[in-house]
C-alpha cells in the first residue's frame, strides 16, 4: 500500500509512465502493479488519473 501511494506521488510529480514507476518501486510487472493499485484505489491507474484530470478542468 505504501508503494502504491508513493507511485501516485511519482506519477503526479514526474513524466514517468505507469510502467516506469512500477519498476522503479520494485513491482515485478505492470499487471501486478495494476492489481495492487486497484486494491488501494478501486480503479486502474489510467482511470484514476483520467478522473483526477477531469475534476481539475475548468469549464
Jmol script that loads the backbone (N, CA, C; Angstrom):
load data "model"
ATOM      1  N   UNK A   1       0.817  -1.183   0.000  1.00  0.00           N
ATOM      2  CA  UNK A   1       0.000   0.000   0.000  1.00  0.00           C
ATOM      3  C   UNK A   1       0.867   1.255   0.000  1.00  0.00           C
ATOM      4  N   UNK A   2       1.938   1.252   0.707  1.00  0.00           N
ATOM      5  CA  UNK A   2       2.830   2.412   0.740  1.00  0.00           C
ATOM      6  C   UNK A   2       3.446   2.650  -0.635  1.00  0.00           C
ATOM      7  N   UNK A   3       3.850   1.568  -1.303  1.00  0.00           N
ATOM      8  CA  UNK A   3       4.435   1.706  -2.634  1.00  0.00           C
ATOM      9  C   UNK A   3       3.427   2.285  -3.621  1.00  0.00           C
ATOM     10  N   UNK A   4       2.184   1.898  -3.508  1.00  0.00           N
ATOM     11  CA  UNK A   4       1.164   2.396  -4.427  1.00  0.00           C
ATOM     12  C   UNK A   4       0.946   3.889  -4.205  1.00  0.00           C
ATOM     13  N   UNK A   5       0.904   4.313  -2.953  1.00  0.00           N
ATOM     14  CA  UNK A   5       0.731   5.737  -2.659  1.00  0.00           C
ATOM     15  C   UNK A   5       1.949   6.539  -3.128  1.00  0.00           C
ATOM     16  N   UNK A   6       3.123   5.975  -2.979  1.00  0.00           N
ATOM     17  CA  UNK A   6       4.333   6.623  -3.480  1.00  0.00           C
ATOM     18  C   UNK A   6       4.294   6.704  -5.004  1.00  0.00           C
ATOM     19  N   UNK A   7       3.753   5.675  -5.640  1.00  0.00           N
ATOM     20  CA  UNK A   7       3.636   5.672  -7.099  1.00  0.00           C
ATOM     21  C   UNK A   7       2.763   6.830  -7.568  1.00  0.00           C
ATOM     22  N   UNK A   8       1.671   7.088  -6.865  1.00  0.00           N
ATOM     23  CA  UNK A   8       0.793   8.201  -7.232  1.00  0.00           C
ATOM     24  C   UNK A   8       1.565   9.513  -7.164  1.00  0.00           C
ATOM     25  N   UNK A   9       2.338   9.698  -6.106  1.00  0.00           N
ATOM     26  CA  UNK A   9       3.134  10.916  -5.972  1.00  0.00           C
ATOM     27  C   UNK A   9       4.140  11.048  -7.118  1.00  0.00           C
ATOM     28  N   UNK A  10       4.825   9.960  -7.444  1.00  0.00           N
ATOM     29  CA  UNK A  10       5.811   9.997  -8.519  1.00  0.00           C
ATOM     30  C   UNK A  10       5.170  10.310  -9.870  1.00  0.00           C
ATOM     31  N   UNK A  11       4.026   9.722 -10.133  1.00  0.00           N
ATOM     32  CA  UNK A  11       3.351   9.953 -11.409  1.00  0.00           C
ATOM     33  C   UNK A  11       2.882  11.404 -11.492  1.00  0.00           C
ATOM     34  N   UNK A  12       2.359  11.935 -10.396  1.00  0.00           N
ATOM     35  CA  UNK A  12       1.877  13.319 -10.399  1.00  0.00           C
ATOM     36  C   UNK A  12       3.017  14.329 -10.550  1.00  0.00           C
ATOM     37  N   UNK A  13       4.181  14.012  -9.997  1.00  0.00           N
ATOM     38  CA  UNK A  13       5.281  14.969  -9.962  1.00  0.00           C
ATOM     39  C   UNK A  13       6.316  14.782 -11.074  1.00  0.00           C
ATOM     40  N   UNK A  14       6.163  13.767 -11.899  1.00  0.00           N
ATOM     41  CA  UNK A  14       7.187  13.487 -12.901  1.00  0.00           C
ATOM     42  C   UNK A  14       6.545  13.155 -14.242  1.00  0.00           C
ATOM     43  N   UNK A  15       7.390  12.894 -15.205  1.00  0.00           N
ATOM     44  CA  UNK A  15       6.916  12.477 -16.520  1.00  0.00           C
ATOM     45  C   UNK A  15       7.058  10.975 -16.716  1.00  0.00           C
ATOM     46  N   UNK A  16       7.220  10.232 -15.633  1.00  0.00           N
ATOM     47  CA  UNK A  16       7.362   8.786 -15.735  1.00  0.00           C
ATOM     48  C   UNK A  16       6.037   8.141 -16.113  1.00  0.00           C
ATOM     49  N   UNK A  17       6.124   7.065 -16.884  1.00  0.00           N
ATOM     50  CA  UNK A  17       4.926   6.285 -17.221  1.00  0.00           C
ATOM     51  C   UNK A  17       4.579   5.371 -16.050  1.00  0.00           C
ATOM     52  N   UNK A  18       3.392   4.772 -16.110  1.00  0.00           N
ATOM     53  CA  UNK A  18       2.990   3.831 -15.065  1.00  0.00           C
ATOM     54  C   UNK A  18       3.987   2.685 -14.966  1.00  0.00           C
ATOM     55  N   UNK A  19       4.417   2.183 -16.113  1.00  0.00           N
ATOM     56  CA  UNK A  19       5.367   1.068 -16.124  1.00  0.00           C
ATOM     57  C   UNK A  19       6.692   1.460 -15.487  1.00  0.00           C
ATOM     58  N   UNK A  20       7.202   2.627 -15.838  1.00  0.00           N
ATOM     59  CA  UNK A  20       8.478   3.079 -15.272  1.00  0.00           C
ATOM     60  C   UNK A  20       8.391   3.210 -13.763  1.00  0.00           C
ATOM     61  N   UNK A  21       7.305   3.782 -13.277  1.00  0.00           N
ATOM     62  CA  UNK A  21       7.133   3.938 -11.831  1.00  0.00           C
ATOM     63  C   UNK A  21       7.016   2.575 -11.166  1.00  0.00           C
ATOM     64  N   UNK A  22       6.256   1.681 -11.768  1.00  0.00           N
ATOM     65  CA  UNK A  22       6.084   0.345 -11.191  1.00  0.00           C
ATOM     66  C   UNK A  22       7.431  -0.350 -11.019  1.00  0.00           C
ATOM     67  N   UNK A  23       8.264  -0.319 -12.049  1.00  0.00           N
ATOM     68  CA  UNK A  23       9.551  -0.994 -11.961  1.00  0.00           C
ATOM     69  C   UNK A  23      10.518  -0.261 -11.033  1.00  0.00           C
ATOM     70  N   UNK A  24      10.459   1.067 -11.003  1.00  0.00           N
ATOM     71  CA  UNK A  24      11.320   1.829 -10.087  1.00  0.00           C
ATOM     72  C   UNK A  24      11.010   1.495  -8.625  1.00  0.00           C
ATOM     73  N   UNK A  25       9.742   1.195  -8.347  1.00  0.00           N
ATOM     74  CA  UNK A  25       9.338   0.894  -6.980  1.00  0.00           C
ATOM     75  C   UNK A  25       9.409  -0.592  -6.644  1.00  0.00           C
ATOM     76  N   UNK A  26       9.868  -1.400  -7.594  1.00  0.00           N
ATOM     77  CA  UNK A  26      10.112  -2.805  -7.306  1.00  0.00           C
ATOM     78  C   UNK A  26       8.981  -3.767  -7.611  1.00  0.00           C
ATOM     79  N   UNK A  27       7.954  -3.316  -8.320  1.00  0.00           N
ATOM     80  CA  UNK A  27       6.905  -4.252  -8.719  1.00  0.00           C
ATOM     81  C   UNK A  27       7.455  -5.149  -9.818  1.00  0.00           C
ATOM     82  N   UNK A  28       7.069  -6.409  -9.793  1.00  0.00           N
ATOM     83  CA  UNK A  28       7.635  -7.377 -10.738  1.00  0.00           C
ATOM     84  C   UNK A  28       7.073  -7.248 -12.147  1.00  0.00           C
ATOM     85  N   UNK A  29       5.882  -6.656 -12.277  1.00  0.00           N
ATOM     86  CA  UNK A  29       5.293  -6.471 -13.599  1.00  0.00           C
ATOM     87  C   UNK A  29       4.267  -5.346 -13.543  1.00  0.00           C
ATOM     88  N   UNK A  30       3.920  -4.847 -14.716  1.00  0.00           N
ATOM     89  CA  UNK A  30       2.913  -3.798 -14.792  1.00  0.00           C
ATOM     90  C   UNK A  30       1.550  -4.331 -14.329  1.00  0.00           C
ATOM     91  N   UNK A  31       1.254  -5.569 -14.673  1.00  0.00           N
ATOM     92  CA  UNK A  31      -0.045  -6.135 -14.286  1.00  0.00           C
ATOM     93  C   UNK A  31      -0.154  -6.295 -12.767  1.00  0.00           C
ATOM     94  N   UNK A  32       0.933  -6.658 -12.106  1.00  0.00           N
ATOM     95  CA  UNK A  32       0.917  -6.772 -10.647  1.00  0.00           C
ATOM     96  C   UNK A  32       0.733  -5.384 -10.019  1.00  0.00           C
ATOM     97  N   UNK A  33       1.402  -4.389 -10.566  1.00  0.00           N
ATOM     98  CA  UNK A  33       1.232  -3.021 -10.091  1.00  0.00           C
ATOM     99  C   UNK A  33      -0.230  -2.592 -10.224  1.00  0.00           C
ATOM    100  N   UNK A  34      -0.835  -2.897 -11.359  1.00  0.00           N
ATOM    101  CA  UNK A  34      -2.232  -2.522 -11.592  1.00  0.00           C
ATOM    102  C   UNK A  34      -3.154  -3.205 -10.590  1.00  0.00           C
ATOM    103  N   UNK A  35      -2.912  -4.504 -10.314  1.00  0.00           N
ATOM    104  CA  UNK A  35      -3.735  -5.220  -9.327  1.00  0.00           C
ATOM    105  C   UNK A  35      -3.611  -4.584  -7.949  1.00  0.00           C
ATOM    106  N   UNK A  36      -2.395  -4.247  -7.548  1.00  0.00           N
ATOM    107  CA  UNK A  36      -2.179  -3.608  -6.245  1.00  0.00           C
ATOM    108  C   UNK A  36      -2.833  -2.232  -6.200  1.00  0.00           C
ATOM    109  N   UNK A  37      -2.718  -1.486  -7.288  1.00  0.00           N
ATOM    110  CA  UNK A  37      -3.312  -0.153  -7.376  1.00  0.00           C
ATOM    111  C   UNK A  37      -4.830  -0.245  -7.206  1.00  0.00           C
ATOM    112  N   UNK A  38      -5.438  -1.235  -7.878  1.00  0.00           N
ATOM    113  CA  UNK A  38      -6.891  -1.403  -7.797  1.00  0.00           C
ATOM    114  C   UNK A  38      -7.342  -1.761  -6.384  1.00  0.00           C
ATOM    115  N   UNK A  39      -6.525  -2.506  -5.644  1.00  0.00           N
ATOM    116  CA  UNK A  39      -6.875  -2.846  -4.268  1.00  0.00           C
ATOM    117  C   UNK A  39      -6.917  -1.595  -3.391  1.00  0.00           C
ATOM    118  N   UNK A  40      -6.042  -0.653  -3.649  1.00  0.00           N
ATOM    119  CA  UNK A  40      -5.955   0.559  -2.832  1.00  0.00           C
ATOM    120  C   UNK A  40      -6.974   1.610  -3.283  1.00  0.00           C
ATOM    121  N   UNK A  41      -7.079   1.838  -4.592  1.00  0.00           N
ATOM    122  CA  UNK A  41      -7.890   2.944  -5.112  1.00  0.00           C
ATOM    123  C   UNK A  41      -9.177   2.517  -5.829  1.00  0.00           C
ATOM    124  N   UNK A  42      -9.448   1.224  -5.909  1.00  0.00           N
ATOM    125  CA  UNK A  42     -10.636   0.708  -6.600  1.00  0.00           C
ATOM    126  C   UNK A  42     -10.740   1.230  -8.032  1.00  0.00           C
ATOM    127  N   UNK A  43      -9.600   1.382  -8.672  1.00  0.00           N
ATOM    128  CA  UNK A  43      -9.535   1.917 -10.024  1.00  0.00           C
ATOM    129  C   UNK A  43      -8.194   1.544 -10.634  1.00  0.00           C
ATOM    130  N   UNK A  44      -8.154   1.444 -11.948  1.00  0.00           N
ATOM    131  CA  UNK A  44      -6.859   1.252 -12.598  1.00  0.00           C
ATOM    132  C   UNK A  44      -6.094   2.573 -12.547  1.00  0.00           C
ATOM    133  N   UNK A  45      -4.781   2.536 -12.676  1.00  0.00           N
ATOM    134  CA  UNK A  45      -4.024   3.793 -12.663  1.00  0.00           C
ATOM    135  C   UNK A  45      -4.508   4.765 -13.743  1.00  0.00           C
ATOM    136  N   UNK A  46      -4.749   4.256 -14.938  1.00  0.00           N
ATOM    137  CA  UNK A  46      -5.186   5.121 -16.034  1.00  0.00           C
ATOM    138  C   UNK A  46      -6.516   5.791 -15.700  1.00  0.00           C
ATOM    139  N   UNK A  47      -7.489   5.020 -15.249  1.00  0.00           N
ATOM    140  CA  UNK A  47      -8.801   5.578 -14.908  1.00  0.00           C
ATOM    141  C   UNK A  47      -8.694   6.567 -13.743  1.00  0.00           C
ATOM    142  N   UNK A  48      -7.862   6.255 -12.768  1.00  0.00           N
ATOM    143  CA  UNK A  48      -7.675   7.143 -11.609  1.00  0.00           C
ATOM    144  C   UNK A  48      -7.161   8.510 -12.049  1.00  0.00           C
ATOM    145  N   UNK A  49      -6.155   8.532 -12.906  1.00  0.00           N
ATOM    146  CA  UNK A  49      -5.577   9.804 -13.321  1.00  0.00           C
ATOM    147  C   UNK A  49      -6.450  10.525 -14.344  1.00  0.00           C
ATOM    148  N   UNK A  50      -7.202   9.802 -15.153  1.00  0.00           N
ATOM    149  CA  UNK A  50      -8.144  10.450 -16.064  1.00  0.00           C
ATOM    150  C   UNK A  50      -9.255  11.125 -15.273  1.00  0.00           C
ATOM    151  N   UNK A  51      -9.762  10.442 -14.240  1.00  0.00           N
ATOM    152  CA  UNK A  51     -10.808  11.003 -13.390  1.00  0.00           C
ATOM    153  C   UNK A  51     -10.280  12.225 -12.650  1.00  0.00           C
ATOM    154  N   UNK A  52      -9.042  12.139 -12.153  1.00  0.00           N
ATOM    155  CA  UNK A  52      -8.420  13.246 -11.433  1.00  0.00           C
ATOM    156  C   UNK A  52      -8.284  14.456 -12.336  1.00  0.00           C
ATOM    157  N   UNK A  53      -7.873  14.243 -13.582  1.00  0.00           N
ATOM    158  CA  UNK A  53      -7.734  15.347 -14.529  1.00  0.00           C
ATOM    159  C   UNK A  53      -9.083  15.950 -14.883  1.00  0.00           C
ATOM    160  N   UNK A  54     -10.127  15.136 -14.985  1.00  0.00           N
ATOM    161  CA  UNK A  54     -11.454  15.650 -15.303  1.00  0.00           C
ATOM    162  C   UNK A  54     -11.975  16.570 -14.217  1.00  0.00           C
ATOM    163  N   UNK A  55     -11.681  16.284 -12.956  1.00  0.00           N
ATOM    164  CA  UNK A  55     -12.178  17.112 -11.864  1.00  0.00           C
ATOM    165  C   UNK A  55     -11.405  18.415 -11.728  1.00  0.00           C
ATOM    166  N   UNK A  56     -10.214  18.482 -12.318  1.00  0.00           N
ATOM    167  CA  UNK A  56      -9.407  19.689 -12.231  1.00  0.00           C
ATOM    168  C   UNK A  56      -9.588  20.624 -13.424  1.00  0.00           C
ATOM    169  N   UNK A  57     -10.415  20.232 -14.380  1.00  0.00           N
ATOM    170  CA  UNK A  57     -10.594  21.040 -15.589  1.00  0.00           C
ATOM    171  C   UNK A  57     -11.682  22.078 -15.334  1.00  0.00           C
ATOM    172  N   UNK A  58     -11.386  23.322 -15.662  1.00  0.00           N
ATOM    173  CA  UNK A  58     -12.379  24.391 -15.529  1.00  0.00           C
ATOM    174  C   UNK A  58     -13.111  24.561 -16.840  1.00  0.00           C
ATOM    175  N   UNK A  59     -14.415  24.757 -16.771  1.00  0.00           N
ATOM    176  CA  UNK A  59     -15.217  24.968 -17.986  1.00  0.00           C
ATOM    177  C   UNK A  59     -15.709  26.386 -18.045  1.00  0.00           C
TER     178      UNK A  59
END
end "model"
wireframe off; spacefill off
backbone 0.3
color backbone group
